[in-house]
């Protein structure tokens, strides 16, 4: 598993974590610091092992899976734990953070957005526990293994003033989607609409619109869920419809309007998106599920500094 063999190589009880798709990560302490290696669901290495600037080499290293194929990596320090969260592509999500912990720390997660860190008191009997809640956000790159649509549309329009901004997306004739795949947005499952552009084959996140769990959602089981907010308080989102169905019958619609939309910034004075090779739009939820669509230049009917419209089949 390890290719670097100089000095001691030490694992810890929580140094292996398994993701929702079966991929896993292994971390350990080495003579040159913390080392990390990722593997796919078949057990094949994903890249080479890497040295991570984390911790001070004084103790354990721990990993735990989070939602959206993210995972947390933490290393013990004399003051607790130093932790960083990784996106699915191996890039770090945000900056390292310090977590207060005692001796012999352990870390666990159910794969959602919450971590539990438990440790022994270093100065006497007792157990310390800390619950960490991470915000659910769009990944830095599109997620893999998402449900695809037979037809998809995207419309983005920058108004004369912010109150007239619009963003709509439709995912139709999609792959089979069941009620259980949608989670429960009336109480716990958050959603995000994520828009990505690519230039020279390099993909970047352009914007993400949050649709929080709560009272604005209505359960239409077994036909899905709907979201309505006439005040458009969360990132300008006015309505979302998640409709279950067999192959070619599942459907998603998304509509946002007004000054609260975090509008993507046009690429330049002539183009909204580069589309090299495509614009990707995904609806993702905090349970790890996702619905995707891609729009190439051939699919695009309008792409200037104020508007982007495309339809893909």
C-alpha positions, 0 to 999 in steps of 0.5 A, a space after each residue: 500500500 505504501 511506497 515510501 518506506 523510510 523510517 516507521 509507518 504507523 496507522 491508527 484505529 480510524 485511519 481508514 474510511 469508506 465512501 458511499 460508492 465503495 472508494 476508500 482512503 488510508 492515512 498514516 504517520 510516516 517519518 516525514 509527516 502524514 501520508 494519504 492514499 486513495 483507492 477506488 471501489 475495486 481497490 486500485 490506487 487513485 494517484 500516488 500517495 501524498 504527504 499532507 501538511 497536517 498535525 505535528 507528528 505527535 500522535 494518531 491520524 484519522 479519516 471519516 467519510 462525509 456527504 458528496 464523496 468528501 472526507 475529513 482527514 485529521 492529525 493529532 497535535 499537542 493541543 487537539 486535532 488539526 483537520 482538513 476536508 477533501 473534495 471528491 477530486 482530491 482537492 482540499 475544501 476550505 482551510 485546515 481547522 483546529 479541533 479541541 480534543 483530549 487523548 486517544 481521539 476517535 472520529 466517526 461519521 455516518 457519511 452525512 455532514 456531521 462528524 463526532 470526535 470523542 477522546 479521553 480526558 488527559 488529566 483524569 477519568 472522563 470522556 470528551 465528545 464534540 459534534 462538528 457540523 459541516 455546511 453542505 455545498 457544491 463540490 469544486 468539480 461535478 460529481 460522477 455517477 449522477 442520474 442523466 436526463 433524456 432532455 435538459 434545458 438551462 436559462 440564465 438571464 442578467 436583468 437590467 437590475 438585480 431584481 430581474 435576474 433569472 435562472 431556470 433549469 429543467 431535467 426531463 425524461 430522466 433515469 429512474 428515480 425513486 422516492 427514497 433517492 430524494 431523502 426527506 427535504 421537509 426535515 433533513 435533506 438539503 439541495 444545491 443547484 451547481 453550475 460549472 463551466 470549462 475552459 481548455 478542459 479545466 472545469 470550475 464552479 461558477 455558482 451554487 444555489 442552496 435549497 434548504 430542508 424545511 417547511 417550504 417543501 411538500 411531500 408528494 409521496 410516492 411522486 416526489 417533493 415540491 418546494 415553493 417560496 414566493 419570497 425567494 429568500 434562499 438564493 432567489 429560489 422560487 420553486 423546485 419540483 422533484 418527480 419520481 418515475 421509471 426510466 424516461 419518466 423522472 423529472 426535475 424543474 428548478 426556478 430562481 428569480 431576483 436579487 438574491 440569486 448568486 448569479 454566475 459572472 460572465 466570462 467576458 463582454 462577449 460570452 457568458 460561458 466558455 463551454 470548452 468542452 461544456 457547461 455542466 449543471 447538477 442538482 445535488 443533495 446532502 444524501 449524496 445523490 445527484 442529477 446531471 446535465 451537460 450543454 455543449 456549444 452545439 446545444 446552445 442558442 444564446 451565449 452572450 454577456 447577459 444571457 445563456 440558453 441551451 437545450 441538450 438531448 
